[in-house]
Amino acid sequence: MIKTSFNIDQRLFGTDGIRGTVNDGKVTALMAVNLAMAAGEYFYGKAGIKKSRVLIGKDTRLSGYMLEPALVAGFTSVGLDSITTGPLPTPAIAHLTRVLRCDLGVMISASHNPYEDNGLKLFGSDGFKLNDDVENEIQLRMEKGPSLAKSANLGRARRMEDAIGRYSEYIKQVLPKHEDLSGMKIVLDCSNGASYKVGPEVLFELGADSIIIGDNPNGKNINFDCGAMFPQKMARTTKLSNADLGIALDGDADRVIFSDENGDIIDGNHIIAVLAQQMQKNKELSSNQIVGTLMSNLGLENFLKTINIHLHRTNVGDRYILDKMIKSNCNLGGEPSGHILLTDFAKTGDGLLTAIKILSLLKKSNLKASKFLRPFKLVPQSLKNLKNIDKNILLNTNVKKLLGKKQKELGDNGRILIRPSGTEDVIRIMVECNDKNQVNEISETIAKSIIEFNEKQKNK
């Protein structure tokens, strides 16, 4: 056994893998090497093939050049062959891990975070994200140190040259063979991220007239004033170019935001509603139920009730959505942020796949996006992110009393949800009810009070 000097004082994994600022905390080359050795040791032989191997993808962040070779070094040192793809969406890595019969897959990405951050998302041989028990076991092995392979049993590394083509063909399966996107004009914002090659290629091969933006990554401009986090440029371009629909992917392309022909952003709740309604109409919706999250708009739940579809709510994060979908036999789930799961096609959120599905439905509807993609009225909702707040403030007695009081004011006609983010150092506040003024007043009161309580707690 080799004992490394690497040590972990707290849980390494968050709600979506490992994420943080590069070289300023847990995301370092040393961590990547140790993670690869521990995960490689744990997953060795899980795919049941003669030679164990791992698939490694990444987005376009500068730090990917540091983390990718660190992972390769760690995996090969414990005997796994490493296959690297270069920039490719997270869902592509999940898919290819399974079809290539790899023991595990790793995506190097911090998703929608700025370029200074990076992270690692791990997938098992079945293409599913890891559960908490497996992540905890990997962390324990990192603390203990790995059993290195003998010299003759070291792994090899190679680049996969046809990864984009393989994923493109997989994405296009969402359309029946006789369908295409000819006659449609589309704006696609690739967020200077992982989809900058494969996104335009898929739309071209499906016959769409595409205007591509956010497709010139330089290592530092991923998610910078573009993509799903900043869809305004995509929306403006959609209106100015008289396009039928605008599409904005995030940095690793596992989520998507849309704009209608007028340049107005379409809420993610509306996209989920359209998919549910159309899948039900086409007898494709399993068990007349879908999965959302605690953040799903109350208007979505009310709309689904009118068409006899039940909405399950779960914690925020596509891993929790997928878990509930499996347990409830659902084949549609998603979040307002644009993570949509269509498990008839993919086992993780896939922004490009969702976009192709929506484009297909829009084309067949013969309606404008502004009409077709807004099937109900949203309940007014306020979302606030508070930075530099001790997350333990949510356990504060005064905070709990305040939240109870405000929820009582809303009664059964509204909701308050406060939670620490699992991917960013912020506390998120959500308030919704039919009275917009009441929503804003309660949201402001809660935010101001939490900041004040936090300051008092710091000064004790």
C-alpha positions in Angstrom: 0.0 0.0 0.0 1.2 3.5 -0.8 0.2 6.2 1.6 0.0 9.7 0.0 0.3 13.0 1.7 -3.1 14.0 0.4 -5.7 14.4 3.1 -9.4 15.5 3.1 -10.9 17.2 6.1 -14.4 17.3 4.8 -16.7 15.7 2.3 -15.1 16.1 -1.1 -18.3 15.6 -3.2 -21.2 18.0 -3.6 -24.6 17.5 -5.2 -23.0 17.3 -8.6 -19.5 15.8 -8.2 -16.5 17.8 -7.1 -16.4 21.5 -7.8 -14.4 24.5 -6.7 -11.9 27.2 -7.6 -8.8 25.7 -9.2 -5.7 25.8 -7.0 -7.6 27.5 -4.3 -9.0 24.7 -2.2 -9.9 21.1 -3.2 -9.6 21.3 -7.0 -5.9 20.7 -7.7 -3.8 18.4 -9.8 -2.9 16.4 -6.7 -6.5 15.9 -5.9 -7.2 14.7 -9.4 -4.4 12.2 -9.3 -5.5 10.8 -6.0 -9.1 10.7 -7.0 -8.2 8.8 -10.2 -6.2 6.3 -8.3 -9.0 5.7 -5.7 -11.8 5.7 -8.3 -9.8 3.5 -10.6 -9.1 1.0 -7.9 -12.8 0.9 -6.9 -14.2 0.5 -10.4 -11.5 -1.7 -11.8 -13.2 -4.6 -13.6 -16.7 -3.3 -13.1 -17.6 -3.3 -16.8 -16.7 -7.0 -17.1 -14.2 -6.7 -19.9 -10.7 -8.1 -20.1 -8.9 -4.8 -19.9 -10.3 -2.1 -17.6 -10.6 1.4 -18.9 -11.9 4.9 -18.2 -13.3 7.6 -20.5 -12.3 11.1 -19.8 -14.0 14.2 -21.3 -13.7 17.9 -20.5 -15.2 21.3 -21.4 -13.0 24.2 -22.6 -11.6 25.7 -19.4 -7.9 26.5 -19.2 -7.5 24.2 -16.2 -8.7 21.2 -18.2 -5.1 21.0 -19.6 -3.9 20.5 -16.0 -6.6 18.1 -14.7 -6.9 15.8 -17.8 -3.2 14.6 -17.6 -3.4 14.4 -13.8 -6.4 12.0 -14.2 -4.6 10.0 -16.9 -1.6 9.6 -14.6 -3.7 8.4 -11.7 -5.8 5.9 -13.7 -2.9 4.4 -15.6 -0.9 4.0 -12.4 -3.6 1.6 -11.0 -3.8 -0.3 -14.3 -6.7 1.3 -16.2 -6.4 2.3 -19.9 -7.5 5.9 -20.3 -9.4 7.2 -23.3 -9.7 11.0 -23.7 -12.2 12.7 -25.9 -11.3 16.4 -25.7 -14.1 18.9 -25.4 -17.4 17.1 -25.3 -20.7 17.6 -23.4 -21.2 15.9 -20.0 -24.1 13.8 -21.4 -21.9 12.6 -24.2 -19.4 11.2 -21.6 -22.3 9.5 -19.7 -23.5 7.9 -22.9 -20.1 6.9 -24.3 -19.0 5.4 -21.0 -21.8 2.9 -21.3 -21.6 2.1 -25.0 -17.8 1.7 -25.0 -18.1 -0.6 -21.9 -15.8 1.5 -19.8 -15.5 0.8 -16.1 -16.2 4.5 -15.4 -16.3 7.9 -17.0 -15.1 11.3 -15.8 -16.2 14.7 -17.0 -13.9 17.6 -16.2 -16.2 20.6 -15.8 -17.7 23.1 -13.4 -20.8 23.3 -15.6 -22.3 26.9 -15.5 -19.6 28.3 -13.2 -17.0 30.8 -14.4 -13.7 29.6 -15.9 -11.7 29.9 -12.6 -13.7 27.0 -11.2 -13.5 23.4 -12.4 -14.7 20.1 -11.2 -15.1 16.4 -11.8 -18.3 14.4 -12.5 -18.0 10.6 -12.3 -20.2 8.1 -14.0 -20.4 4.3 -13.4 -20.2 1.7 -16.2 -24.0 2.0 -16.7 -23.7 5.8 -17.5 -25.4 6.9 -14.2 -23.9 9.4 -11.8 -22.6 7.9 -8.6 -24.6 7.7 -5.5 -23.5 9.0 -2.1 -22.3 5.6 -0.9 -20.0 5.1 -3.8 -18.6 8.7 -3.5 -18.0 8.1 0.2 -16.1 4.9 -0.5 -13.9 6.6 -3.1 -13.1 9.4 -0.6 -12.2 6.8 2.0 -9.8 5.2 -0.5 -8.3 8.6 -1.3 -7.5 9.0 2.4 -6.1 5.5 2.8 -4.0 5.5 -0.4 -4.1 3.2 -3.4 -2.6 -0.1 -4.4 -0.5 0.7 -7.4 -0.2 -1.6 -10.4 3.0 -3.5 -11.1 5.1 -2.1 -13.9 4.0 -4.6 -16.4 0.3 -3.9 -15.7 0.3 -0.1 -16.0 -2.5 1.3 -18.2 -2.1 3.0 -21.6 -3.6 6.3 -22.8 -5.1 7.2 -26.2 -7.3 9.9 -27.8 -10.7 8.9 -29.1 -10.8 10.5 -32.6 -14.5 9.9 -33.4 -16.1 10.9 -30.2 -18.0 13.8 -31.7 -19.4 11.7 -34.5 -20.5 9.0 -32.1 -22.3 11.4 -29.9 -23.9 13.3 -32.9 -25.5 10.1 -34.2 -26.8 9.3 -30.7 -28.4 12.8 -30.4 -30.1 12.5 -33.8 -32.0 9.4 -32.6 -34.4 11.6 -30.8 -36.0 12.3 -34.2 -37.7 9.6 -36.2 -35.7 8.8 -39.3 -38.2 10.5 -41.7 -38.0 13.8 -39.7 -35.5 16.6 -39.9 -35.2 20.3 -39.1 -35.2 21.7 -42.6 -37.1 25.0 -43.0 -36.2 26.1 -39.5 -34.0 29.0 -38.6 -32.2 28.6 -35.3 -29.8 30.6 -33.1 -27.5 28.4 -31.1 -25.3 29.8 -28.3 -22.6 27.2 -27.3 -21.4 29.2 -24.3 -17.9 28.9 -25.5 -18.0 25.5 -23.9 -18.1 21.8 -24.5 -20.7 21.9 -27.3 -18.9 24.3 -29.5 -18.1 21.7 -32.1 -20.9 19.0 -31.7 -23.8 21.5 -31.4 -23.4 23.2 -34.8 -22.6 19.8 -36.4 -25.8 18.2 -35.2 -28.0 21.1 -36.4 -26.3 21.2 -39.8 -26.7 17.4 -40.3 -30.4 17.8 -39.4 -30.9 20.4 -42.1 -31.5 23.5 -40.0 -30.5 27.0 -41.0 -28.3 27.9 -38.0 -26.7 31.0 -36.6 -24.0 30.0 -34.2 -22.6 32.2 -31.4 -20.5 31.4 -28.4 -18.4 29.0 -30.4 -14.9 30.5 -30.0 -13.5 29.3 -26.7 -10.2 30.6 -25.5 -10.0 28.8 -22.1 -11.3 31.8 -20.1 -14.6 32.8 -21.8 -16.7 29.8 -21.0 -20.1 31.0 -19.6 -18.8 34.6 -19.8 -21.7 36.8 -20.9 -23.1 34.0 -23.0 -24.9 30.6 -22.9 -27.6 29.5 -20.5 -26.3 31.7 -17.7 -26.5 34.9 -19.8 -29.0 34.1 -22.6 -29.8 37.8 -23.4 -27.4 37.8 -26.4 -28.9 34.7 -27.8 -32.4 36.2 -27.4 -31.4 39.4 -29.1 -29.9 37.5 -32.0 -33.0 35.4 -32.3 -35.2 38.5 -32.7 -32.9 40.4 -35.0 -32.3 37.4 -37.3 -36.0 36.5 -37.5 -35.2 33.0 -36.2 -37.9 30.5 -35.2 -36.1 29.7 -31.9 -33.1 30.5 -29.9 -31.1 27.9 -27.9 -28.5 28.6 -25.2 -26.5 25.7 -23.7 -24.4 26.0 -20.6 -20.7 25.2 -20.3 -21.0 21.5 -20.3 -24.2 21.4 -22.3 -26.3 19.4 -19.8 -28.9 22.2 -19.6 -30.6 24.5 -22.1 -32.5 27.8 -22.1 -34.8 28.9 -25.0 -35.9 32.2 -26.5 -39.0 32.7 -28.7 -39.0 34.5 -32.0 -39.6 37.8 -30.2 -36.5 37.5 -28.2 -38.3 36.7 -25.0 -36.8 34.0 -22.7 -39.0 30.9 -22.2 -39.1 29.7 -18.6 -37.9 26.2 -18.0 -41.2 25.3 -16.3 -42.9 25.9 -19.7 -40.5 23.6 -21.5 -41.3 20.8 -19.1 -45.0 21.4 -19.4 -44.8 21.3 -23.3 -42.9 18.1 -23.2 -45.3 16.5 -20.7 -48.3 17.6 -22.7 -47.0 16.4 -26.0 -45.7 13.1 -24.7 -49.0 12.5 -23.1 -50.8 13.3 -26.4 -48.5 10.9 -28.3 -48.9 8.2 -25.6 -45.2 8.5 -24.8 -45.5 9.6 -21.1 -45.0 6.9 -18.6 -47.7 6.5 -15.9 -49.0 10.1 -16.4 -46.5 11.5 -14.0 -43.3 13.5 -14.2 -40.6 14.6 -11.7 -39.8 18.2 -10.8 -38.0 19.8 -7.9 -38.8 21.9 -4.9 -38.1 24.9 -7.2 -40.6 24.0 -9.9 -43.2 26.7 -10.3 -46.6 26.3 -8.6 -48.2 27.2 -12.0 -46.6 24.1 -13.5 -48.1 21.9 -10.9 -51.5 23.5 -11.3 -51.4 23.1 -15.1 -50.4 19.5 -15.0 -53.4 18.8 -12.7 -55.7 20.1 -15.4 -54.4 17.4 -17.8 -54.3 14.7 -15.2 -50.5 14.5 -14.8 -49.0 14.2 -11.4 -45.9 16.2 -10.4 -43.5 14.6 -8.0 -41.1 17.1 -6.3 -37.6 16.2 -5.2 -34.4 18.0 -4.1 -32.6 20.2 -6.6 -30.2 18.3 -8.8 -30.6 16.0 -11.7 -29.2 13.0 -9.8 -32.1 13.3 -7.3 -34.6 13.8 -10.2 -33.3 10.7 -11.9 -33.5 8.6 -8.7 -37.1 9.6 -8.2 -37.9 8.9 -11.9 -36.5 5.4 -11.6 -38.5 4.7 -8.4 -41.7 6.2 -9.8 -41.4 4.7 -13.3 -41.3 8.2 -14.9 -39.6 9.0 -18.2 -39.7 12.8 -18.0 -38.2 15.1 -15.3 -36.5 18.4 -15.0 -35.7 21.7 -13.4 -36.6 25.3 -14.2 -32.9 26.0 -14.7 -33.0 23.9 -17.9 -31.9 20.5 -16.8 -34.3 18.2 -18.6 -34.2 14.4 -18.4 -35.7 12.3 -21.1 -34.8 8.8 -20.0 -36.2 7.1 -23.1 -33.0 8.5 -24.7 -30.5 9.5 -21.9 -29.8 8.9 -18.3 -28.6 12.4 -17.5 -29.6 16.0 -18.4 -28.8 16.7 -22.0 -29.3 20.2 -23.3 -28.7 19.4 -27.0 -31.0 16.4 -27.0 -33.8 18.5 -25.3 -33.3 21.2 -27.9 -33.7 18.8 -30.8 -36.9 17.4 -29.2 -38.4 20.8 -28.7 -37.5 21.9 -32.2 -39.2 18.8 -33.6 -42.4 19.5 -31.6 -42.3 23.2 -32.6 -42.0 22.4 -36.3 -44.9 19.9 -36.2 -47.1 22.4 -34.3 -47.0 25.0 -37.1 -47.2 27.6 -34.4 -44.8 30.4 -33.3 -42.6 29.6 -30.3 -44.2 32.4 -28.4 -47.6 30.6 -28.7 -46.6 27.0 -28.5 -44.0 27.1 -25.7 -46.1 28.9 -23.1 -49.0 26.7 -22.3 -49.8 28.2 -18.9 -49.3 31.4 -16.8 -46.5 31.2 -14.2 -47.2 32.0 -10.6 -45.1 35.1 -9.6 -41.8 33.9 -8.1 -38.8 35.6 -6.6 -35.3 34.0 -6.6 -32.5 35.6 -4.6 -28.9 34.4 -4.1 -27.1 35.5 -0.9 -23.3 35.3 -1.0 -20.9 35.2 1.9 -23.5 33.8 4.3 -22.7 31.1 6.9 -25.0 28.3 5.8 -25.5 27.3 9.4 -27.6 30.5 9.7 -30.5 28.5 8.5 -30.5 26.7 11.8 -30.8 30.0 13.7 -33.9 30.1 15.9 -34.8 33.6 14.8 -34.5 32.7 11.1 -36.8 29.7 11.6 -39.3 31.8 13.4 -39.3 34.4 10.6 -39.8 31.8 7.9 -42.6 30.2 9.9 -44.3 33.6 10.2 -44.0 34.5 6.6 -45.2 31.1 5.4 -48.3 31.5 7.6 -48.9 34.8 5.9 -48.9 33.1 2.5 -51.0 30.1 3.7 -51.8 27.5 1.1 -51.5 29.9 -1.7 -47.8 30.2 -1.8 -44.4 28.7 -0.9 -41.1 29.7 0.7 -38.0 27.7 0.1 -34.5 28.5 1.4 -31.6 26.2 0.8 -27.8 26.3 0.5 -26.6 25.7 -3.0 -24.8 22.4 -3.6 -22.7 23.8 -6.4 -21.9 27.4 -5.4 -21.2 29.2 -2.1 -24.6 30.9 -1.9 -27.9 30.6 -0.1 -30.9 30.6 -2.4 -34.2 32.1 -1.4 -37.4 31.3 -3.4 -40.8 32.9 -2.6 -43.9 32.4 -4.8 -47.6 33.2 -4.7 -50.2 34.8 -6.9 -49.7 38.3 -5.4 -46.5 39.7 -7.0 -46.2 42.5 -4.5 -46.4 40.1 -1.6 -43.8 37.9 -3.2 -41.3 40.8 -3.5 -42.1 42.1 0.0 -41.6 38.8 1.7 -38.5 38.0 -0.3 -36.9 41.3 0.6 -37.7 40.9 4.3 -36.3 37.4 4.5 -33.1 38.4 2.6 -32.5 41.5 4.7 -33.1 39.6 7.9 -30.8 36.7 7.1 -28.0 39.2 6.3 -28.6 40.9 9.6 -28.7 37.7 11.6 -25.5 36.5 9.9 -23.7 39.7 10.8 -24.8 39.4 14.4 -23.6 35.8 14.5 -20.2 36.7 13.1 -19.7 39.4 15.7 -20.5 37.2 18.7 
